[in-house]
Amino acid sequence: MEVSIDNTKWYDRVWAALIFFTRLPFWRIYQPKKEAYKTVVEHWALTGWLTGGCMAAVIWFGSSVFPYPVTILLAILTRLLITGALHEDGLADFFDGFGGGGSDRQRILDIMKDSHIGTYGVISLILYFLLLSFALCSMAPLYAALTVIAADPYAKMLSAQLIQMMPYARTEDTAKNKTIYRKFSVWAGVSLAIQGLLPIGIYFYYLHEKIDWQMFVFLPAIVMYFLYLLIWKRLRGYTGDCCGALFLLTELSVYLIATYYLS
């Protein structure tokens, strides 16, 4: 008998998110039900606690051992190793598709699904990593570490709203991972909000004298909204690549804002 998605346990969903969004061998510890992978976006921000925490730890402890620019590169490399460059792959495919596909919806989808990287994808990755590394280098190690812990889950929480705002652009059979994320319930939405807002709330509590919390909250949301408009205009739906690109660009906007207050 087929198990309904709604009958999956909360721990199945958390394990599925950790397995899906990282390359750490969580699958050796526990194997969640297959249906739980349709809910991974509901705990996407929670995985940000892991990736952001590891990245922040490298920044904080590494800065006392290595030159600071080297430390920042090691922190970025740490997240790439943990996630298997999942989101960066999405960023490259997103720019290749939207840059080379013009206004042809099917051509954009075909380019995004192609495993080869094009000119737009290469340029987007170079510029992204330059901006990310320079932004983090401009902050003191403590501020950079705290900002990473706050920005990663918050940007993932914002980007997760994309699946609520539009349908999937492909069918399940033509999806890269053969999975279509389900739209989350009210309770799942509340859980996701807590996952994303709790770290950044603590961040504001400790740095409220240095930063303007409204800028940190609303400007990334505006970035996310304009990217949503672009995706809706071109595709009338989202893909996994769109979600990954949206996360990285929204997160990057948080770091660029932080440089204004903390550099």
N, C-alpha and C positions, 0 to 999 in steps of 0.2 A: 504493500500500500504506500502511495506517495505521501510524504510528509509535507504539510503546509508550511510555508515560510513563517507564518505567525506562530507555529509550534516550536520553532527553534529557540533554544534557551539563550539567555543573555550572554552566557560565557561562550557559547558556540559563536556568537556574533563577534565578540571581542577577539577570540582566537583567530577567526577567519580574517578579521581586519589586520591583525599582526602578521599573519602569514601572507596575506595578499599585498600589503604595502611595504613589507620589508623582505630582505633575503636572509634573515636570521633563521636558524633551523627550528622554529617553533613547531613545525609540523612533526618533529620527532617527539615532542612532548604530548601533543594532543591533535587529534584529527577531527575538526568540526564537521557537521553535516554539510553536504554540498549546497543545500538551500541557503545556508548562512552566508555564502559568498555574495548573494544578492543584496545583503544588508551592510556590506563593509563600509560604505560611505558614512553610515550612522556612527561609526567609531573611528573615522579618519582623523579627527582632531586628537583623539586619544593617542594614536600612534605618533602624533606630533610631540607628545610629552616624551616619548622615547627618543625620537630622532633629534628633537631640539635639545633634550637633556644631554645626550651624548655629545652633540656638537658644542654645547656650552661648556661641558666638562673639559673638552680638549682645549678650548680657548682659555679657560681659567688656569688649568694646570700646565698646559703647554707653554703659556706665555712666560713662565718662570724658567723654562728650559731652552726654548728656541727663540730666535728673533721673531718679533711679532708678525710680520708678513708671512713667515713660514708657518707659524701657528695657525693663522687664518686659513691658509691653503690646506693644512692638515685637517682642520675642522670641516672644511667643505668636502674634502676627500672622505672623511669618516661618514658623513651622511650619504655620499654617493655609494659607498660600499654597503651601508646598511640597507638602502632602498634599491640597490642595483640600477641606479640612475633612471628609475621608473618615470619620475616627473620630468626630468631633463629630456628624456626621449619624447615625451609628450610635447614639450616646448618646441623641440626641433621639428617634429611632425606638424605641429600647429602652424608654425611660421612657413614651412614649406607649402602646406596646403593652402593657407590663406594668401601667401605671397605669390604662389605660382598658379593657383587655380582660378584666379579672376573671380567672376561672379557665377561660374558654373558649379552648382552644388555637387553634382556627381563627380566632377573632376577634382574638386577639393577633397572629397571623401576618398577617392582613389589614391591621390597623392599622399594623404595622411596615413593610409594603410600600407603604402609602399615601404619596405624595410630600408631602402636606400635613403641617405640624407642628401639634401640639395643645398644650393647656395644660401637660400634664406635660412635654413636650419643651422648651418655652420655659423653664419653671421650672428644669428640670434643667441646661440650658445656662447660665442666669444664675448659679445656685449653683456650678456647676462652675468657671466662669471667675473668680468672686469668690474661691473657695477657692484656686484655682491661683495667681492673681496675688498674693493676700495672703501665701500660703505662701512664694513666691519672694521677695517684697519683704522678708520678715522675715529673710532671710539676706543676708550680705555678698555682693557680686558674685562673688568667687572661689568661695565655697561653693555659691552658687546654680548657677553654671556647671558645677562639678564634679558636683553632684547631678543636674542635667539629663542630662549625658552618661551617668551611671550608671543613672538611673531609666528612661529611655526604652527601651533595649534589654532591660533586666531585666524590665520589665513586659510587654513584647511576648513575651519568651520564656515567661513564666508563662502569659499569655493564650493562646498558641499550643497549650497542652496541652488546651484545650477540644475541639479536633477529634479528639484521641486518646481523650477520655473519653466522647463521645457521638456519635451519628450526625447527619447533616445533617437539619434539620427539614422541609425542602422537597425537591422533586425538582429535577433540574438544569434542566428546562424552565421551572420557576416561580421559579428563583433570580434575584435582581436582576441579577447579572453573568453569568448562564448558566454558572456554573462551580461545581463542588463540589470542595473541597480534598481531596486524598488524605491518608490517614493516613501519617505519615512512618515510615521505616525506623529501625532502631537507629542506623545511621551518620548519618542525617539528624538524629535526636534528639541525638546527641553533638555534631554541628556546631551545632545550635540552642543547646544548652547553653553551648558555648564563646562563641557570639555574645552571649549574654545575661549570662554570668557574668564574662567577662574585664573589661569596663568597671567593673562593680561591685566586682570583686576589686582592681583598681588603686585604686579609690575608697577601699576599706577600708584599703589599704596606706598611703595618704597621710594618712588621717584617723582612724586606729585609736585615737589618744589622745583623740579627741573624741566618738566614736560607739560604740554597741553594735551590732556587726555582726549579732548574732542577731535584734535587733529589725527591722533593715532586710531581712533575708532571710526571716524566718518570718511576720511580720505581714502583708506584702503577699500572701504565699502563702495565709494564712488568709482574707484578703479575697477572693482569687480563688476559694477553695474554697466559701465561703458563696454567692458569686454563682453558681457552678456548680450548687450545690444548688437555688437558686431557679430557674435556667433549666431544670434537669432536671425539677423538680416541675411547672412550667407547660407546658413545650414537649416534653419528652422528646427534645430535640435542639437543635442550635445553628443560628444564622444568622450571616451576615456582620455584621449589626447587633449581635448579641450579642458577637461577637469585638471589635468596635470599642469598645463600651461597657465591656467587661471590661478592655481595655487602659487606657482613660482612668481608670477608677475605681481600678484596681490601682496605676497610676502615681501618681495623686493621693495614695494612702495612703503612698507613699514620701516624697512632699514633706511631708505632714503629720507624719510621723515625724521628718524632717530638721529641721523647725522646733523640735522639742523639744530637739534636741542642738546646733543650729548657729545659732539665732536669738539 
